[in-house]
Amino acid sequence: MSSYVNYVLQNIYMKNSFKIICRNSKLSLIQGHTVQRLMEQNCPNTRIEVLSKPSQGDLDQTTPLYQMGDKNIFTKDIQAVLESGNADFAVHSMKDVSAEKLTDPNFKIALVERNDVRDVVIFQNNILEKLKMGQPIRLGTSSLRRAELIPPFLQKALPQLAETPIQIEILNIRGNVDTRLRKLRKGDYDAIALAAAGLNRLLEHEPIVAELLKGLPKMLLPMTEVPPAAGQGALLVECLATNAAAAALLPAIHQPDLMSNLLKERAFAHQYGAGCHQRFGVVNVDFKGLNFSILKGKSGNQSINVFHFENKLTALIAGKKLVSTTDFMRDFFDYQYFTIDENFINKLQKVETIFVAHHRTATDSKILNILKSKTIWASGTKTWFQLAQKGIWVSGCADGFGFESLLPVFERPLFHLLKKNILILTNEAAEAHWQPTYQTASSYRLIPRLTEAVSAAMQTADAIFWTNFEQYLISKPLLKPHLIHACAAGKTAELFIKQGITPIIFPNIKSFLN
């Protein structure tokens, strides 16, 4: 056997000690050790050492990222260690990696551990006072994407406590997460925007970050309004293609579905021009068997707002009549509001968190006063904005994907909400669908009142998109026998399936309307 073959066999089958290189920030080291654990768990008898060094992006803490020119500002110095042979693997935040890396034949890669993809805004404790006084809110970010997307969202999402419209001023901020949080607490900013994934990872290992976050109001930004940077929340592990022993370990930790999603994000972004100088976000999501992409922001002078979803309904109803109940929202029901008694108030007071299924549930002043003292989550941005108009602080929403889409968010350290402490505030008919799994309360009853217009539409439709299951129940006697049903993912879809009906499922109502 030749000496070369012996060399290859020794490296692939006998080498069991490897080195990872990453940036020397606390977050990067946590990410490096995350990959270390994955490799040691999935590759028995393998020992991994984590090394670190600063990148050019870490050394320059003042220049805005979009002015630094080099798209590999956080990865180039780390990759140089890999190429020198002083490390076997490099670990990067995927959003810092250029698109070319995914297909570069000189490297082998694995994609792992995508955490929450969303951005979060952390606020000063005095944010409500500033809003009441109508003072501008100074938001710290070094991202053009965030500077483009977050201000118009916050202007609608923050509690409307003054007569004048909310003003958002963008200020540059650089530094590690704990550095930025200290600047926020010092009063240099009223709010800062960060990646939720980074905070979740830090909170698992860095007590100082938990201390810096303690008591600060926060908002998790919806994907549909503020989509993240391509790849945000995921980790990329790379090695030289010539390092056979290292490359042999990567398949054990690689997540092919994650790779598929990220390739779609990068391809989608490439259509509009990717890079840190762009002002748009893009995310591809797998949700309940559905795969869809959201892209929003601005490329040059072009505004972008795309919800891309393969619409199976279009082919099925060619030449047929499609009715969307979104066109008849006021024609199905009247609303009978309940008297808010002491028992109802006590039920809301006992929980820490309330999920508001529809803004209509919170019209009574007694309910609104309780909501002001609770952690509030909303079903979607429409409900969020309506609550904000009434002075309510909302921490986040389900993006119209249904309450249970938030369960992973609640389980992670950033919010860490226990299911037993959450109450769903909804209508009487929907309340029954959630019991006994969740605590519920209803503030009104649906009273059927099919108008002539909606009755005629229901009788002649070949396919109907339903916005809630109760619409179907009261329309059922009018429907054609072989009607095609469609609805958003979440509780409505689950209820159709329980009835033995297989609907065409859309991620949310917005995806249908697009």
C-alpha positions as CSV (number, residue, x, y, z in Angstrom):
1,M,0.0,0.0,0.0
2,S,1.4,3.4,-1.0
3,S,2.5,5.9,1.6
4,Y,-0.2,8.4,0.3
5,V,-3.0,5.9,0.8
6,N,-1.7,5.2,4.3
7,Y,-1.7,8.9,5.0
8,V,-5.3,9.3,3.8
9,L,-6.5,6.4,5.9
10,Q,-4.7,7.6,8.9
11,N,-6.3,11.1,8.6
12,I,-9.8,9.8,8.0
13,Y,-10.0,6.9,10.3
14,M,-7.5,7.5,13.0
15,K,-7.4,11.3,13.6
16,N,-9.8,12.1,16.5
17,S,-8.6,15.5,17.7
18,F,-9.7,18.6,15.8
19,K,-9.7,22.4,16.3
20,I,-12.4,24.9,15.7
21,I,-11.7,28.6,15.1
22,C,-14.3,31.3,15.7
23,R,-14.4,35.0,16.6
24,N,-13.4,35.9,20.2
25,S,-16.7,37.5,21.1
26,K,-18.8,35.8,23.8
27,L,-21.5,35.0,21.3
28,S,-19.1,33.5,18.8
29,L,-17.4,31.4,21.5
30,I,-20.8,30.1,22.5
31,Q,-21.5,29.2,18.9
32,G,-18.1,27.5,18.6
33,H,-18.8,25.4,21.7
34,T,-22.3,24.6,20.4
35,V,-20.7,23.0,17.3
36,Q,-18.1,21.3,19.5
37,R,-20.9,19.6,21.5
38,L,-22.7,18.6,18.3
39,M,-19.6,17.0,16.9
40,E,-18.6,15.2,20.1
41,Q,-22.2,13.9,20.5
42,N,-22.5,12.7,16.9
43,C,-19.0,11.6,16.3
44,P,-17.9,9.2,19.1
45,N,-14.4,9.3,20.4
46,T,-13.8,12.7,18.8
47,R,-12.1,15.5,20.8
48,I,-12.7,19.1,19.7
49,E,-10.8,22.2,20.9
50,V,-12.2,25.7,20.4
51,L,-9.8,28.5,19.5
52,S,-10.7,32.2,18.8
53,K,-9.4,35.4,17.4
54,P,-10.8,38.8,16.6
55,S,-12.0,39.7,13.1
56,Q,-11.6,43.0,11.4
57,G,-15.2,43.7,12.1
58,D,-14.6,43.2,15.8
59,L,-11.5,45.5,15.9
60,D,-13.3,48.4,14.3
61,Q,-16.2,49.2,16.7
62,T,-17.2,52.6,15.3
63,T,-17.6,52.5,11.5
64,P,-21.1,51.5,10.3
65,L,-21.0,48.1,8.7
66,Y,-22.3,49.2,5.4
67,Q,-19.4,51.7,5.1
68,M,-16.7,49.0,5.7
69,G,-16.9,47.7,2.2
70,D,-15.8,44.2,2.7
71,K,-18.8,41.8,2.8
72,N,-16.6,39.2,4.6
73,I,-15.7,41.7,7.4
74,F,-16.5,39.1,10.2
75,T,-15.3,35.9,8.4
76,K,-12.1,36.7,6.4
77,D,-9.7,36.6,9.4
78,I,-11.3,33.5,10.8
79,Q,-11.1,31.7,7.4
80,A,-7.4,32.7,7.1
81,V,-6.7,30.6,10.2
82,L,-8.5,27.7,8.6
83,E,-6.6,28.1,5.3
84,S,-3.3,28.2,7.2
85,G,-3.9,24.8,8.6
86,N,-4.0,26.0,12.2
87,A,-7.6,24.9,12.6
88,D,-9.8,22.2,11.1
89,F,-13.1,23.9,11.2
90,A,-14.4,27.5,11.2
91,V,-17.7,28.5,12.7
92,H,-19.6,31.6,11.5
93,S,-23.0,33.2,12.0
94,M,-24.6,32.4,8.6
95,K,-25.8,35.9,8.1
96,D,-22.1,37.1,8.1
97,V,-21.2,34.7,5.3
98,S,-21.3,35.7,1.6
99,A,-23.6,33.7,-0.7
100,E,-20.6,32.2,-2.6
101,K,-19.6,30.2,0.4
102,L,-22.5,27.8,0.0
103,T,-21.3,26.6,-3.3
104,D,-17.5,27.1,-3.1
105,P,-15.8,23.8,-4.1
106,N,-12.7,24.6,-2.0
107,F,-14.7,24.1,1.2
108,K,-17.0,21.6,2.7
109,I,-19.8,23.0,4.9
110,A,-22.5,22.0,7.3
111,L,-25.4,24.2,8.4
112,V,-26.7,23.7,12.0
113,E,-28.7,25.0,14.9
114,R,-31.0,27.7,13.5
115,N,-32.5,29.5,16.4
116,D,-35.2,32.2,16.3
117,V,-34.8,34.0,13.0
118,R,-36.4,37.3,14.1
119,D,-35.1,40.6,15.3
120,V,-35.9,41.9,18.7
121,V,-36.0,45.5,19.9
122,I,-34.9,46.1,23.5
123,F,-36.1,49.4,25.1
124,Q,-35.0,51.7,27.9
125,N,-37.2,51.5,31.1
126,N,-38.5,55.0,30.5
127,I,-39.8,54.3,27.0
128,L,-43.5,54.8,28.0
129,E,-42.7,58.2,29.5
130,K,-40.9,59.3,26.3
131,L,-43.9,58.1,24.3
132,K,-46.3,60.1,26.5
133,M,-44.3,63.2,26.0
134,G,-44.1,62.7,22.3
135,Q,-40.3,62.6,22.3
136,P,-38.4,61.0,19.4
137,I,-37.2,57.4,20.0
138,R,-33.5,57.0,19.4
139,L,-33.0,53.5,17.9
140,G,-29.5,52.0,17.7
141,T,-28.6,49.8,14.8
142,S,-25.7,49.5,12.3
143,S,-27.9,47.6,9.7
144,L,-29.5,49.4,6.8
145,R,-32.1,46.7,6.6
146,R,-33.2,47.3,10.2
147,A,-33.0,51.1,9.6
148,E,-35.4,50.7,6.7
149,L,-37.9,48.2,8.1
150,I,-38.1,48.8,11.9
151,P,-39.1,52.5,12.2
152,P,-42.3,52.3,10.1
153,F,-43.2,49.2,12.1
154,L,-42.6,50.7,15.5
155,Q,-44.5,53.8,14.6
156,K,-47.6,51.5,14.4
157,A,-46.6,48.9,17.0
158,L,-45.6,51.1,20.0
159,P,-48.4,52.3,22.3
160,Q,-50.0,55.4,21.0
161,L,-49.8,57.6,24.1
162,A,-49.4,61.1,22.6
163,E,-51.4,63.1,20.1
164,T,-48.4,63.5,17.8
165,P,-47.2,60.6,15.6
166,I,-44.3,58.6,17.0
167,Q,-40.9,59.6,15.6
168,I,-38.0,57.2,15.3
169,E,-34.4,58.4,14.9
170,I,-31.7,56.0,13.7
171,L,-28.3,56.2,15.5
172,N,-25.3,54.0,14.6
173,I,-24.3,51.4,17.2
174,R,-21.4,48.9,17.1
175,G,-20.0,46.4,19.6
176,N,-20.8,43.1,21.2
177,V,-24.3,42.4,22.6
178,D,-23.3,43.2,26.2
179,T,-21.6,46.4,25.1
180,R,-24.7,47.5,23.2
181,L,-26.9,46.7,26.2
182,R,-24.7,48.7,28.5
183,K,-24.9,51.7,26.1
184,L,-28.7,51.3,26.2
185,R,-28.8,51.3,30.0
186,K,-26.4,54.2,30.0
187,G,-29.0,56.3,28.1
188,D,-27.1,56.6,24.8
189,Y,-30.1,55.1,23.1
190,D,-33.8,54.6,23.8
191,A,-33.9,51.3,22.0
192,I,-31.5,48.9,20.2
193,A,-32.2,46.2,17.6
194,L,-30.6,42.8,18.0
195,A,-31.0,39.3,16.6
196,A,-33.2,37.1,18.9
197,A,-31.0,34.1,18.1
198,G,-27.9,35.7,19.6
199,L,-29.7,36.8,22.8
200,N,-31.2,33.3,23.2
201,R,-27.7,31.7,23.0
202,L,-26.1,34.2,25.3
203,L,-28.8,33.9,27.9
204,E,-28.1,30.2,28.1
205,H,-24.5,30.8,29.1
206,E,-23.8,34.4,30.1
207,P,-25.5,35.6,33.4
208,I,-24.3,39.1,32.7
209,V,-26.6,39.4,29.7
210,A,-29.6,38.3,31.7
211,E,-28.7,40.9,34.3
212,L,-28.4,43.6,31.6
213,L,-31.8,42.6,30.1
214,K,-33.5,42.5,33.4
215,G,-36.6,44.7,33.5
216,L,-36.1,46.1,30.0
217,P,-39.2,46.1,27.8
218,K,-38.8,44.2,24.5
219,M,-40.6,43.5,21.3
220,L,-40.1,40.5,19.0
221,L,-40.6,41.8,15.5
222,P,-42.9,39.9,13.2
223,M,-41.3,38.2,10.1
224,T,-44.1,39.5,7.9
225,E,-43.2,43.1,8.7
226,V,-39.5,42.9,9.5
227,P,-38.0,39.8,7.8
228,P,-34.4,39.1,8.9
229,A,-31.2,39.0,7.0
230,A,-30.7,35.9,4.9
231,G,-29.4,33.1,7.1
232,Q,-30.0,34.9,10.4
233,G,-30.1,32.5,13.3
234,A,-28.2,29.7,11.7
235,L,-24.6,28.6,12.1
236,L,-22.2,27.6,9.3
237,V,-19.3,25.2,9.9
238,E,-16.7,24.9,7.2
239,C,-13.5,23.0,6.5
240,L,-11.1,22.8,3.6
241,A,-12.1,20.3,1.0
242,T,-8.6,18.9,1.2
243,N,-9.0,18.2,4.9
244,A,-10.5,14.7,4.5
245,A,-10.6,13.9,8.2
246,A,-12.5,17.1,9.0
247,A,-14.8,16.8,6.0
248,A,-15.8,13.2,7.1
249,L,-17.3,14.7,10.3
250,L,-19.6,17.3,8.7
251,P,-22.4,15.0,7.4
252,A,-23.1,13.9,11.0
253,I,-24.1,17.4,12.1
254,H,-25.4,18.9,8.8
255,Q,-29.1,19.7,8.5
256,P,-30.2,19.3,4.8
257,D,-33.6,21.0,5.3
258,L,-31.8,24.0,6.7
259,M,-29.5,24.1,3.7
260,S,-32.5,24.0,1.4
261,N,-34.2,26.9,3.2
262,L,-31.0,29.0,3.2
263,L,-30.3,28.4,-0.5
264,K,-33.8,29.7,-1.2
265,E,-33.2,32.8,0.9
266,R,-30.0,33.5,-0.9
267,A,-31.4,32.9,-4.3
268,F,-34.4,35.1,-3.5
269,A,-32.2,37.9,-2.2
270,H,-29.9,37.6,-5.2
271,Q,-32.8,38.7,-7.4
272,Y,-32.7,42.1,-5.7
273,G,-29.0,42.3,-4.9
274,A,-27.7,40.9,-1.6
275,G,-25.1,42.3,0.8
276,C,-25.0,44.5,3.9
277,H,-25.7,47.6,1.9
278,Q,-29.1,46.4,1.0
279,R,-32.3,47.5,2.8
280,F,-34.4,44.4,2.6
281,G,-34.8,41.2,4.6
282,V,-35.7,37.7,3.4
283,V,-36.6,34.5,5.2
284,N,-37.7,31.0,4.0
285,V,-39.8,29.1,6.5
286,D,-41.0,25.5,6.9
287,F,-44.2,25.5,8.9
288,K,-46.6,22.6,9.3
289,G,-45.5,21.0,6.0
290,L,-45.7,24.4,4.2
291,N,-42.7,26.2,2.7
292,F,-42.8,29.9,2.0
293,S,-40.6,32.9,1.6
294,I,-41.1,36.5,2.8
295,L,-39.1,39.4,1.4
296,K,-39.6,43.0,2.3
297,G,-37.8,46.3,2.2
298,K,-36.1,48.4,-0.5
299,S,-33.5,47.7,-3.2
300,G,-32.3,51.0,-4.6
301,N,-35.4,53.0,-5.2
302,Q,-37.6,49.8,-5.6
303,S,-39.9,48.9,-2.7
304,I,-40.3,45.2,-2.2
305,N,-43.1,43.3,-0.4
306,V,-43.3,39.7,-1.4
307,F,-45.0,36.7,0.2
308,H,-44.0,33.7,-2.0
309,F,-46.0,30.6,-1.6
310,E,-46.9,27.8,-4.1
311,N,-50.6,28.3,-4.5
312,K,-52.1,24.9,-5.2
313,L,-55.6,26.4,-5.2
314,T,-55.1,28.3,-8.5
315,A,-54.8,25.2,-10.6
316,L,-57.7,23.5,-8.9
317,I,-60.2,26.3,-9.4
318,A,-59.3,27.2,-13.0
319,G,-62.7,28.2,-14.6
320,K,-64.5,27.8,-11.2
321,K,-65.8,30.3,-8.8
322,L,-63.6,31.1,-5.8
323,V,-65.0,33.0,-2.8
324,S,-62.9,34.5,-0.1
325,T,-64.6,35.2,3.2
326,T,-62.2,38.1,3.7
327,D,-64.5,40.0,1.3
328,F,-67.4,39.4,3.7
329,M,-65.9,39.8,7.2
330,R,-68.9,41.8,8.5
331,D,-71.6,39.7,6.8
332,F,-71.4,36.5,8.9
333,F,-71.9,37.5,12.5
334,D,-73.1,40.1,14.9
335,Y,-71.3,40.4,18.2
336,Q,-72.8,40.1,21.7
337,Y,-70.4,41.4,24.3
338,F,-70.5,40.0,27.8
339,T,-70.7,41.9,31.0
340,I,-67.2,42.0,32.5
341,D,-67.8,40.6,36.0
342,E,-65.5,39.9,38.9
343,N,-64.9,36.3,37.9
344,F,-63.8,37.3,34.5
345,I,-61.4,39.9,35.9
346,N,-60.0,37.4,38.4
347,K,-59.3,34.9,35.6
348,L,-57.3,37.5,33.7
349,Q,-55.5,38.8,36.8
350,K,-54.2,35.3,37.8
351,V,-52.1,34.8,34.6
352,E,-48.9,36.6,33.6
353,T,-49.4,36.5,29.8
354,I,-52.4,37.0,27.7
355,F,-52.7,36.0,24.0
356,V,-55.2,38.3,22.3
357,A,-56.8,36.3,19.4
358,H,-58.6,39.4,18.0
359,H,-58.6,43.0,18.8
360,R,-62.4,42.8,19.2
361,T,-61.8,40.9,22.5
362,A,-60.4,44.0,24.1
363,T,-63.0,46.8,23.7
364,D,-64.1,47.0,27.4
365,S,-62.2,49.5,29.5
366,K,-61.8,47.0,32.3
367,I,-60.1,44.5,30.0
368,L,-57.8,47.2,28.6
369,N,-56.7,48.2,32.1
370,I,-55.8,44.6,32.9
371,L,-53.9,44.2,29.6
372,K,-51.8,47.2,30.5
373,S,-50.3,45.3,33.4
374,K,-49.7,42.0,31.6
375,T,-47.4,40.6,29.0
376,I,-49.4,40.7,25.8
377,W,-49.0,38.7,22.6
378,A,-51.3,39.1,19.6
379,S,-52.5,36.8,16.8
380,G,-51.2,39.1,14.1
381,T,-50.1,42.6,13.2
382,K,-53.6,43.9,12.7
383,T,-54.6,43.0,16.2
384,W,-51.2,44.3,17.5
385,F,-51.7,47.7,15.8
386,Q,-55.3,48.0,17.1
387,L,-54.1,47.3,20.7
388,A,-51.2,49.8,20.3
389,Q,-53.9,52.4,19.3
390,K,-55.4,51.8,22.7
391,G,-52.1,52.2,24.6
392,I,-51.3,48.6,25.1
393,W,-47.7,47.3,25.0
394,V,-47.5,44.1,22.8
395,S,-44.4,41.9,23.1
396,G,-44.9,40.0,19.8
397,C,-47.4,38.2,17.6
398,A,-48.0,34.9,15.8
399,D,-47.8,36.5,12.3
400,G,-51.2,35.0,11.6
401,F,-49.7,31.5,11.8
402,G,-51.7,30.6,14.9
403,F,-51.0,30.6,18.6
404,E,-49.0,27.4,18.7
405,S,-46.4,28.7,16.2
406,L,-45.2,30.8,19.2
407,L,-44.6,27.9,21.5
408,P,-40.9,27.6,20.5
409,V,-40.5,31.3,21.2
410,F,-42.0,31.0,24.6
411,E,-39.7,28.1,25.5
412,R,-36.5,29.9,24.6
413,P,-34.7,32.0,27.2
414,L,-35.4,35.5,25.8
415,F,-39.1,35.3,26.8
416,H,-39.3,32.0,28.8
417,L,-43.1,32.0,29.2
418,L,-44.7,28.9,30.8
419,K,-47.7,27.6,29.1
420,K,-49.5,27.3,32.4
421,N,-49.2,31.1,32.9
422,I,-50.7,32.0,29.4
423,L,-54.4,32.7,28.8
424,I,-56.0,32.9,25.4
425,L,-58.5,35.8,25.1
426,T,-61.0,35.0,22.3
427,N,-64.7,34.6,21.5
428,E,-67.0,32.1,23.1
429,A,-67.1,29.6,20.2
430,A,-63.4,29.6,19.7
431,E,-62.8,29.3,23.5
432,A,-64.2,25.7,23.4
433,H,-61.7,24.7,20.8
434,W,-58.8,25.5,23.0
435,Q,-60.0,23.8,26.2
436,P,-58.8,22.0,28.2
437,T,-55.2,22.3,26.9
438,Y,-55.0,26.1,27.5
439,Q,-56.5,28.6,29.9
440,T,-59.1,30.7,28.1
441,A,-61.5,33.5,28.5
442,S,-64.1,35.0,26.1
443,S,-65.4,38.5,26.0
444,Y,-68.1,38.2,23.3
445,R,-70.3,35.8,21.5
446,L,-70.8,35.3,17.7
447,I,-74.4,35.7,16.6
448,P,-75.0,34.3,13.1
449,R,-76.5,36.6,10.6
450,L,-75.8,35.5,7.0
451,T,-76.7,38.5,4.8
452,E,-78.2,37.9,1.4
453,A,-75.0,38.7,-0.3
454,V,-72.9,36.2,1.6
455,S,-75.6,33.5,1.4
456,A,-75.6,33.9,-2.4
457,A,-71.8,33.7,-2.5
458,M,-71.8,30.6,-0.4
459,Q,-74.4,28.8,-2.5
460,T,-72.6,29.5,-5.8
461,A,-69.0,29.0,-4.8
462,D,-66.9,26.1,-6.1
463,A,-64.1,26.9,-3.6
464,I,-64.0,29.0,-0.5
465,F,-61.2,30.4,1.6
466,W,-62.3,30.5,5.2
467,T,-60.9,32.9,7.8
468,N,-62.4,31.0,10.7
469,F,-64.2,27.7,11.3
470,E,-67.4,29.2,12.6
471,Q,-68.0,30.7,9.2
472,Y,-68.0,27.2,7.7
473,L,-70.4,25.9,10.4
474,I,-73.1,28.4,9.8
475,S,-72.7,28.2,6.0
476,K,-72.6,24.5,5.8
477,P,-76.3,24.0,4.8
478,L,-75.8,26.3,1.8
479,L,-72.6,24.7,0.4
480,K,-72.2,22.6,-2.7
481,P,-71.4,18.9,-2.0
482,H,-67.9,18.8,-3.5
483,L,-66.7,22.2,-2.4
484,I,-63.0,22.9,-2.3
485,H,-62.0,24.3,1.1
486,A,-59.0,26.5,1.9
487,C,-57.8,28.2,5.1
488,A,-54.8,29.4,6.9
489,A,-52.6,27.1,9.0
490,G,-53.4,26.9,12.7
491,K,-56.6,26.1,14.6
492,T,-58.9,26.6,11.7
493,A,-57.1,24.0,9.6
494,E,-57.0,21.6,12.6
495,L,-60.8,21.9,13.0
496,F,-61.4,21.2,9.4
497,I,-59.2,18.1,9.5
498,K,-61.1,16.9,12.6
499,Q,-64.3,17.1,10.6
500,G,-62.8,14.8,8.0
501,I,-62.2,17.6,5.5
502,T,-58.7,18.1,4.0
503,P,-58.4,21.8,3.2
504,I,-55.8,23.5,1.1
505,I,-53.7,25.2,3.8
506,F,-52.0,28.5,3.4
507,P,-49.4,29.8,5.9
508,N,-51.6,32.7,6.9
509,I,-54.3,35.0,5.4
510,K,-51.7,37.3,3.9
511,S,-50.2,34.4,1.8
512,F,-53.7,33.8,0.4
513,L,-54.4,37.4,-0.4
514,N,-51.0,37.7,-2.2
